[in-house]
Amino acid sequence: MNKVAIIDMGTNTFHLLIAETEAGNFHIVHREKVPVKLGVGGINRNLITDAAISRALTTMKAFKKTLDEVGINQVLAFGTSAMRNAANGADVSKRIEVETGIKTNIISGIQEAEYICHGARAAITMGDQKHVIMDIGGGSVEFIIANQTEIFWSHSFEIGGQRLLERFQKHDPILPEEVQSLFNYFDTELKPLVEQLKKHQPNVLIGSSGTFDTLSDIYCFRNDIPVTEAPETPFSIKAFDEIYEELLVKDRAARMQIPGMIEMRVEMIVVACCLIKYLLQIHLFDAIRVSSYSLKEGVLAQLTD
């Protein structure tokens, strides 16, 4: 039995996943997520602030303590959008290694998209049908058009929730003109995606982890469905539209009162949902499915292939 730890050092959240692997399978034994907010205050200046570095070091030291207590054979840590774009990203990575002994792999957007695809495939069987997988991070958003065996197209756009929040949402609740500015921005930035949707015509949207987990939790609370950590969790397009309309008119305090909402999502969920709404407007989907697996589980899936 081999124990492996995967650390996803995201722009908003740091995740620690510990799994036991044996004979090509994995069993997750520990999950932890911390809202490090690595991108706050610097994401649109390609900078990780001193305060964010301090939060990152504190979290990574706590993760290291957990790893030492459990006794881990293998640790794989990944830096994504904030790390790869920040002028001081490599310095932050080096400092983490010096202070914790954990080496960070700063990966490209395309590598990130590939791991996310493997994670979604481990959660949801796609068969031959083309799906579009969407992963909304704090720094970047990955779109992958794929089925169970083939990736037809993938792209990482640097339009993540923290970037959108700091650039577009100046009022809370968000103003209609701010929503329109977001949609105009998506019209410009997502042209490559629009072309590929027309070309491949996927009719199912898979939302990967993060915002989609929270939306699914809200849906479950409203419909008396048990909230679980299953690889796929319940959701629908109709449920999304209802939650979206509600989020547009609520401020932070009112959003926190929604059963299923969590503090680490409450700031960013409005702009993230504007992006989902945009996608649903530009392309006709039959269904939304939610994969609670993303990058971390994709790395695990590849390790055990």
GIHUUR-V692219 format. One record per run of one state. SS is the DSSP state (h for helix, s for strand, l for the rest). FROM is the first residue (numbers start at 1). TO is the last residue. If there is no record, write none. Layout:
ss->SS from->FROM to->TO
ss->SS from->FROM to->TO
This chain:
ss->l from->1 to->1
ss->s from->2 to->9
ss->l from->10 to->13
ss->s from->14 to->22
ss->l from->23 to->24
ss->s from->25 to->34
ss->l from->35 to->42
ss->h from->43 to->45
ss->l from->46 to->49
ss->h from->50 to->70
ss->l from->71 to->73
ss->s from->74 to->79
ss->l from->80 to->80
ss->h from->81 to->85
ss->l from->86 to->88
ss->h from->89 to->100
ss->l from->101 to->103
ss->s from->104 to->106
ss->l from->107 to->108
ss->h from->109 to->123
ss->l from->124 to->130
ss->s from->131 to->136
ss->l from->137 to->140
ss->s from->141 to->146
ss->l from->147 to->150
ss->s from->151 to->157
ss->l from->158 to->160
ss->h from->161 to->168
ss->l from->169 to->175
ss->h from->176 to->189
ss->l from->190 to->190
ss->h from->191 to->200
ss->l from->201 to->203
ss->s from->204 to->208
ss->l from->209 to->210
ss->h from->211 to->222
ss->l from->223 to->231
ss->s from->232 to->233
ss->l from->234 to->236
ss->h from->237 to->249
ss->l from->250 to->251
ss->h from->252 to->256
ss->l from->257 to->262
ss->h from->263 to->266
ss->l from->267 to->268
ss->h from->269 to->282
ss->l from->283 to->286
ss->s from->287 to->291
ss->l from->292 to->294
ss->h from->295 to->303
ss->l from->304 to->305
